[in-house]
Amino acid sequence: MALAALPLLQQTFSDNHVVSNLCTLSSTPPLDDNGTPPPLPAPSNRICSFQGQLVVRPSCLVSTTVNMLCRVGQIRRCAASLSQTLNQVAAARQKHTLPDLTYDYGALEPHISAEIMQLHHSKHHATYVNNLNITEEKYQETLAKGDVTAQVALQPALKFNGGGHINHTVFWTNLSPNGGGEPQGELMEAIKRDFGSFQKMKEKMSAAAVAVQGSGWSWLGYEKESGRLRIAACANQDPLQGTTGLIPLLGIDVWEHAYYLQYKNVRPDYVKAIWNVINWENVTERLQTAKK
């Protein structure tokens, strides 16, 4: 029985046999000019006749299915390999690094000694960066394992080392050998509006720095909701924005490693001296960015 097209196959496998339900697209073949139906196509090793119908040989169906499954497996393996490579590349790119200073270690003398700056930057800040990278690697492993308990256990290390890196990255740019004096322009206007005068802001921030118990930071921050400047103190290496919502503009580090070699335990003298190297241009730029 001649057919115009191969039927569509709906396959079911049972005991290594193929049962095919056929749906013929057309049961009436076209005739030529003499009214004679066209000849059947040449026999194929993939096609046979079954009860007057043209069907694909079961062996060909099995072979095709196996080949398709093999290709699917190959694609999945390639995808997994690619995903692993991309993750490794992303992890490498996300490594935190110690930022370079734009001035020499001795550039802030006599207000902050070269020895303090070198130890503070190349040792203390570098330690925060290294420990942050190690902690983040461990955290990625816990995410991959779905270990929520381990993720929670790593939170304090992320906060401490991440905060240390964030805080010091702001701190170095807040300082300059050409700093000191008073701010200008919109920063000064904002300070007068929110504190009454520059001197009052300076006194309030200095008092907050001296009053920190143990180790921590005094901050001038920007409150985005109100558009106002605020002063806040944070313990240890708690990041200002992450713990208060304020955007950091100016920070004074009152950890002892920031001043002890030069000022011993007289923190107020260190706080008074640091105003001589404050980079008000940087603080102004941070305010402008925070407002966007």
N, C-alpha and C positions, 0 to 999 in steps of 0.2 A: 504494500500500500504506500503510494508516493505521498510525501508531505512537502509543503512549501518551505518550512523552516524547522529547525531543531526545537524540540519541546523544552519548556522550563522544567527543571528537576527539583523535586523536593525529596531529600535523601534521608533515609533512616538505615542504620547499620544494625544487623542482628546476625550472630553466628557467622561473621565474615561474609555475609551476603548483602547485596544492595537491593533495596526495593525502591523503585522510582515511580512516583506519580507524575504523569505527564499532562501538560496543558498545551494543546496545540494552538499556535497563533492563527493559523488559517487552515481549513480542511479542504479548500478547493484550490488546486494549483492552477496557475495561469496557463492558457493554451497558446500555441504558436499560430502563425498565419494559416496553417493547414488544419487547425483544430486539434493538433496532437499535443498531448502534455509533454513537458520537457523531460529529458532522461534524469534518472537519479544521479546524484553526485558519485564520484568514484569512491569505492570502498575505502574506509580508513581503519587503521588498527585501533582507533579510539572509539569507533562507532560500530554498532551491530544492530541487527533486527531482533526485536523481541515482541512476539504476538502482533506482528504487522506494524510495529512502531520502531522508530529509530531512537536508540538510547546510547548513552556513553558507557563504555565498558567499565565494570566495577573496579578493575585493577587500575584503570587510569584515574578514577575518582580518588582512590586510596592514595595513589602516588602523588596526585596534585595536593591533596589535603596534608600529607606528610611534609611536602616541600613548603607549603604555606606556613605550617607550624614551625618548621626549622627557621624560616625567615623571620617570623615573629619573635622567636627566641633570640636570634641574632640582633634584631632591632632593640629588644629590651636590654640585652647585655651592653650594647653600644650606648644606649641612653643612660644606663647606670654608671658606666665608665665616664661618660661625659659629665654627668652630674657631679660625680666625685671630684673630677678635675676642676670644674668650675667652683666647687666649694673650697678646694684647696687654694685656688687663685684668689677667691674673695677673702679668705682668711688671711692670706699673705698681704693683701692690699689693706686690710683693716687693722694691721698691727700699729699700735700707738708708738710714737717716737718722741724723744726728748727734743723740744724746740730749741733752736739756736738763739742766743742772745744777740741783740743788735748793737751791743756795746761790750767793752772788755770788763772782766771781773773787777778791775780796779777803778773803773770809770765813775763809780758812785762815791768814792772816798772824798772827804773824810767821814761822810755820813754813814756809809755802810762799807766795811773793809773788804778788800779783795779776797781775803781768806774766807770770810763768811760767805761771800757770793759764790766762790768756787765750790765750797762744800755744799752749800744750799742747792745750787743748780746741778752740779755734776754727780753728786752723791744722793742727796735726799730726794730731789725731783726724779732723778733717774730710777731710784728704787720704786717709787710709785708707778712709774711707767712700766718697768719690768714686771712687777707684781700684778698690775692690771692686765697685761697681756697673758700672763700665766693663768690668772683667775678666769678670764674670758674663754680661754681654751678649755678649761675644766667645765665651764658652764655650758659650752657648746656640746661637750660630751654628755652632760646630764640631759640636755634637751633631746639629743638623739636617742637616748635610752628611755626618755619619758620619766626620769627619776625626779619627781617634784620635791621630795624631801631633800635631796642633794642640792637642788636649785635654791631652795630656801636657805640652806646652810651656807651657801656661797654669797648671799646678799650682803652681809656685813663687809666682806673683803672687796666686793665690787664698789660699795659705797665709799669705803675708806680710800682705796687706791684710785678709784675713778675720780673721787672728789679731790684728792691730792693733785692729780694730773690737771684737772679742770682749773682748780684754784691757782696753782702756780703758773699755768699758761697765761692766765689773766694778769697775775701779779708782775711778771717780768715786763710786760708791755706797759704796765702802769708806772714804771720807773724809767727815768732818763737822766743822764748827766747834765742835760740842759733843762731839767725840770725845775719845780719850785714856783714860787710866786703865787699868783691867783689865776683862776680860769677866766676866760673871756666869752663874750657872745651869749648864745642861748643857754649854755651850761650855767654861766653866772646868773642869768636871769631866773633860771629854774631854781637854783640854790637860794636866791633871795626870796623867791615866792614861797618856797616850802620850808625855809628855816629862818627867814628874817634877814640874815646876812651870811657872808662867807665865813666870818669868824665864828658865828654861832654853830654853823654846820661843822666846822673844823673841831671845835670844842666838844661837840656832841659825839662825833665819830671817834675822837681821841679817848673820850671817857669810856665809850663802849669797848675800845680796844684794851685799855688798861684793866677794865673790870672782868674780862674773860677769865674764868677760873680754869687753871691748867693750861691747855693748849686750844687754839682756835683762831678765828678771824673776825675782824670788824669790817663791815661792808657799807658802801654807798650803792644802793640799788634803785632800779626803776620799776615802779609798779604800773604795769601796762593798763590795767583796768581803770585806774584813776588818773593815769598820766602824771603821777607825782613821784618825787624822789623820796626814798626812805633809807633809814640807817638801821642795820641789823647786825647782830653778832651770831656767829655759828661756832659750835664746839668742834674740836678735832679737825677733820677734813670734810665735814659736811658741806656739800656744794650749796651755794646760796639759792640758785634757781630751783634745784631739785628738792629743797626742803622748805623754802618759803614762797616760791613763785616769783620772787624779785629777780630781775635781770641784773647781773653784776656789772657795775661800772668802775668801781675802785675798791681794791681790797688791801687791808693791812694785815700781814701775817704776824701773829704774835706767838707762834711756836718758839720755844727757846732757841732752836737751831737757827732762827732768823736773826738773832741779836746777841746771844749769850757770850760769845767769844770777845765781843767788843764792849757790851754794856752790862755784862754780868747779869745780876738779877734786878737791875733797875729798868724795868720795862718802860716807865713813863719817859725816860730820856731817849730811848730808841724811838718811841712813837712821836715825840717832838721832832726828832732829827729827820724822820722819813719824809716829812712834808717838804723838805728842801729838794727832794729828787722826784716828786710826783709829776708825771707826764700828763699835763692837763689836756694836751691835744688828743692823746689817746682816749682819755675819759670822755671828751667831747664827741669823738668818733663813735664810741660805744653808745652814747646817749642817742645819737642820730640813728644808729642801726636799730636800737631798741624801739624807737618810735615807729618804725616801718611796719 
